[in-house]
Amino acid sequence: MKLKLILFALLLPALLFAQNPRQTSKRNKAGKKAAKNAHHEPYEYKPSVKDTDGDGVEDYTDKCPSTPRGTKVTTFGCPFDTDFDGLFDYEDMCVNEPGPRDNKGCPYGDKDSDGILDKDDDCPEVAGLPQFKGCPDTDKDGLVDAKDKCPNEYGPIQFGGCPDTDVDEDGVPDHQDLCPRTKGVKSNKGCPQMSAEQQKALQHAFDNLLFESGKDIIMQESYTSLNDLGKVLIKDEKAKLYLEGHTDDVGNDMTNLDLSRRRSQSVMKYLKEMGINDNRFRTDGFGETRPVCPDISEDCRKKNRRVEMNIYYE
């Protein structure tokens, strides 16, 4: 009997606790929490999926995350470089030929096949020699054609590349003589002395001749003096006009040579429109090879930019 009483005393608190509503609620909540924790998966870090350039390669593995959209890329996310020249295909103008970046991935050419790359060739359209930076010396007299007064005749450098002859013995070397077979005066390039009227018209036209900068277009301010010169030529039908263009030393030699020729031809075209025949003109251009003074000041350069005019007879 005592044993039963002892067991009842021990079980009574437990029975009373189990019947307590507040304790039952706590147990239910604890059970739900335990059940929830039992099904929760372990925490695992997953990087955010980001592909800035939209090339299909996620940024955390993309070696080139700023590739232009639509560009084909390798598994590393970088564009292809087919010719392995260090330029990606999308920025390479010659994807199958390796070339430097400063030439947009294309190899430097040699248009005139003279063995001098165009980038180092001052005359890329005409075959030339290395010592003249790719420009020609046709008569092989040691003077590049652009600076040779007689590019097709062998002559000493001190005579501008022209032969040292004076056929008419007037004191003007043939390479400077506009009338090499008729005695004349040095002031008229070896031709007979001009009349006062002719000299005045030529000087007036020379002093007032202006061109648009870097072009062969005659400015309107020059028209009056050119018209006066045209009238002198129309008056004397036997008179012919020699036009000789020159430039300063600013810019490329060949460009200056071309400009000097075009400017002398522009004067001829203007006078032809006054009705003067083609065969009464001779034009030439010498670029920067015949300065009247050293190109060390703007005033001197202005003097060197000129078209000289001489009247002669044949």
Protein Blocks (a to p, Z undefined) as FASTA:
>chain_A
ZZmmmmmmmmmmmmmmmmpmklmmmmmmmmmmmmmmmmpccdddddddddfkonopafkl
mmblmbcehiacdfkopacdfkonopafklpcblmbccdfklnopacddfkonopafklm
mblmbccdfklnopacfkonopafklmmblmbccdfklnopacddfkonopafklmmblm
bccdfklgopacddfklmmmmmmmmmmpccdehiabdcfklmmmmmmmmmmmmmmmmbcc
dddddddfedjfklmmmmmmmmmmmmmmmmmmnopafklcccddehjmlcfbdcfbfklm
mmmmccddddddZZ
